[in-house]
Amino acid sequence: MFKTCLAVTALGASLSAQAAELTTQPVLPLAMAQELASHAVMACAKDGYNVSVAVVDASGVTRTILRADKAGPHTLESSRKKAYTSASMGRPTADLAALIKKMPEVDGLRDMDPNILILGGGLPIMVNGEKVGGIGVGGAPGGHLDQACAQAALNEVVQ
């Protein structure tokens, strides 16, 4: 019985030590996700663009999505996929598009996951050097314009 207690105690101590080694993944608060989406929609609206904006957490799960009144229906899915791609890959989607153009042999990145969309307009969300998610904008007449709206929101919300 004494040996069993020692073994259980040792196991408990080992599990506690392992648990202490686990790192906690930063969380993207819902309020921040909503604020980012709102600022991106407003940034594009100032330039006359009707867009949709999606914000996902670091795992690519949608936290919020907004669609401007006159944004096309396709912009919902394109913004979500851009956000997912930038969160998943940790890079701006425009950078990935440029990489594929430069190195056609990596075009398979497009087919890794059905949620990946490699068009400009997606940016990773970084807080204190940690990736907490991605933001994607779709609907402006060009990925560089989508990205500018996403960047404006990040500049406003994430210090």
Buried (B, 14 or more C-beta within 10 A) or exposed (E): EEEEEEEEEEEEEEEEEEEEEEEEEBEBEEEBBBBBBBBBBBBBBEEEBBBBBBBBBBEBEBBBBBBBEEBBEEBBBBBBBBBBBBBBBEBBBBBBBEBBEEEEEEEEBBEEEEBBBBBBBBBBBBBEEEBBBBBBBBBBEEBEBBBBBBBBBBEBBBE
